[in-house]
């Protein structure tokens, strides 16, 4: 709280303000999106999946980085969005991509409400265990309700309509990719406004000192639960994007592994910053893709070693450490 | 009646295997406040050692257990010195990441060195048969696991409640700084407890190999189960862990017998209920 107060008083530089308002972020997303299209035109499916996972990581950042809730079960929200969009398309004939995204958003928010209600009842280790139990519960429920979800075969035959009747979701995945980039830019801008709003400040306060927040007259539980619902909506949009682009939803979207990997991506990039979440996702997924193609035996070992190295040498993550380094360099001449 | 009895025996054996492995985790978590997700990896290392010693080197079962325990502790000591030392007192998220990283490394290396296939620890003839109780026969191995479980529980209870070392352990669990101020070498208490915890994990990994099959993803698959046991029982409590293992073993085994198509649904539902009702565990004293 104190640090952020200082920042507003001491009229920040132009670039700083732009970064805070998310303009730089949106521009970076669009430029990176274009660069991805030009550099890896045959790998757009991977890039689209990366965008979907980036939304999951952003949504974990909201509860872990900003509110301090450690969770290993966040894929429940992502999977709920993916299955929501998929079920809407297969069973109810809602095949408009924007409508599917909206269904995913609502499903994710609902899952966020449910899992937030469960997880926020405990603290520390018990909270972690509850989050793990939630993701397994969702996974088993989806597996059992195979009439709706296709069970372990996955939910296939999702055929989204052409976007605005003009852009088909074809094999090349250009439409899905472009849609993903635009969605990510919109989500990023919305979240940047959210985390800088009074509500976002309150959430940071809850992470730093719950008792003081209570003494100020705010209910930390309600802040956390609302943040969980918002986070669910973001993850749900990511899940829906994944369902639209791959046209299939599998049980792996509701897995503990995805939850753990997404948390790893967040910490790799740096918690408590939207930029960190996105950088972590891109670095991790590119790394994983290159490495598992080059040597499928060792990639888990190397991911593990990377994780240990980050904890030991860059505890603030790539973005956090880089920002701290840049801050030191800037201050030195003065 | 037959079903109830089979469920009972299997649940007891499964619960005891869980207990032997996770009691070490419970003690270290109560002592050092480290969320150690790599505990299952050490149990797995123990199992692989025993499998290699018994199956490939042709040693006896008892010798295999000894090799497993000693080998795993030897591997664990440098890991504790170099990595765990850095995360004592660190935020929980950091501890989770570090220990997940260790787990990933162990899985990757095991997969590379021993391949992805299932490994077994061949049982000696004495444990292969079944014991006839007159109205029903029970696999001797199950009885062996149950006896081991109770022996470990009794031994630990004696160590913690009746010896000088146990007094130091309990004092350190309650207030480490105060205990150190009173002249107890808490780092020795930590080191010994960590070694005992790893040794028990390795032992449990070997004797439980029939119930929790050994393969490279063992460490990830059961990591959650062990963590759940500690959380349900309350970190640092031996009776709590014992009750939690028997309870969770019963729920899991009953679920598998009566409603296998639901998988672990009821297990995790029960976990959520118990943790919500007892956020500090059934017998927890961790604040």
Interface residues (C-beta under 8 A of the other chain):
Chain A: X64 X70 X72 X118 X121 X122 X123 X124 X125 X126 X128 X129 X130 X132 X133 X134 X136 X137 X140 X141 X143 X144 X256 X257 X260 X263 X264 X267 X271 X297 X298 X299 X300 X301 X302 X303 X304 X305 X306 X307 X308 X310 X311 X312 X315
Chain B: X29 X35 X83 X86 X87 X92 X93 X94 X96 X97 X98 X100 X101 X102 X103 X104 X105 X106 X107 X108 X109 X111 X112 X220 X224 X227 X228 X230 X231 X232 X235 X261 X262 X263 X264 X265 X268 X269 X271 X272 X275 X276 X279 X280 X281 X286
